[in-house]
């Protein structure tokens, strides 16, 4: 199932992928084309698309629809026009399924709190730096390029992150916690 939303309107399309060998790729291609066409037709509108699991039988349509609605909800929260497939959501799906919102917020605040406070007080960009760092898979050269800063400036910021948060970004557990906290921040602060 593919669920599409434009402003307050909601349409549901259920379709069969023409190539049974590659149904997900075909569905994603169709959804991407649909998104591009909708953007052309309604340039001011925000289009969000969610795709559920492939339904090979009528009895699986309901589950596929629910999956598509969940993917659509995440697409809206992330404010992305890229179609989201439920099978690709991984940790996002896990976070959204956790019912104790207060625990998630507590984890976010404990993990990112010192950096958020420093950014607010000093008008710094340490959170933005971390987000870029993770978007570039930890590659410092790409991160510096993305942020349009000199590599030495980035290294200084990374050291400040370690000092202020009293962490070691070289530890995989630390990176996981920071990435998870940033994801929680993004998901729970967007309506």
Residue, then its C-alpha position, 0 to 999 in steps of 0.5 A: x500500500x502507498x499512502x499519500x498526503x497533501x495538506x489535509x487530503x489523504x489518498x490511498x493507492x494499492x498497487x501491484x509491482x509489475x516486476x515480481x522479482x523486484x517489487x520494492x524497487x519498482x514501488x519506490x520508483x513509482x512512488x518517487x515519480x508520483x511525488x515528483x508529479x505531485x510537486x509539479x502539480x502542487x508546488x506550494x504543497x508538502x507531499x509525504x509518501x509512505x509505503x507498506x510491505x508488499x502485499x501478495x494476497x488480499x489478506x495482507x492489504x490491511x497490514x500493508x496499509x497500516x505499515x504505509x500509514x506508519x511510514x507516512x507519519x514518519x515522513x511527515x515528522x521528518x518533513x521529507x518529500x522522499x518516499x519512505x518504505x516501512x522496511x527501511x525505517x529500522x531504528x525510527x520504527x523502534x523509537x516511535x513504538x516506545x510508549x514512554x515518551x518521558x524516558x525518550x526525552x530524558x535520554x535525549x536531554x541527558x545525552x545532548x543537554x550540555x551541547x544544546x545549552x552550550x549552543x544556546x549560550x554561545x550561539x555555537x553550532x555543535x549540534x549541527x556539527x554532530x548532525x553533519x558528522x553522522x550524515x557524512x558517516x563520520x568522514x571529517x573531510x566530507x563533514x567540513x565540506x558539508x558545513x562549509x568550514x575549514x577542516x581545522x575548524x571542524x576538528x576544534x568543534x569535535x574537540x569541544x563536543x568531547x570536552x563539553x559533553x565529557x565524552x569520547x566520540x571515538x567510542x562506538x557506544x558514544x556515537x550510537x548514543x549521540x546518533x540515537x539522541x539526535x534521532x529522538x530529538x528530530x522525531x519528538x520535536x516535530x509535529 
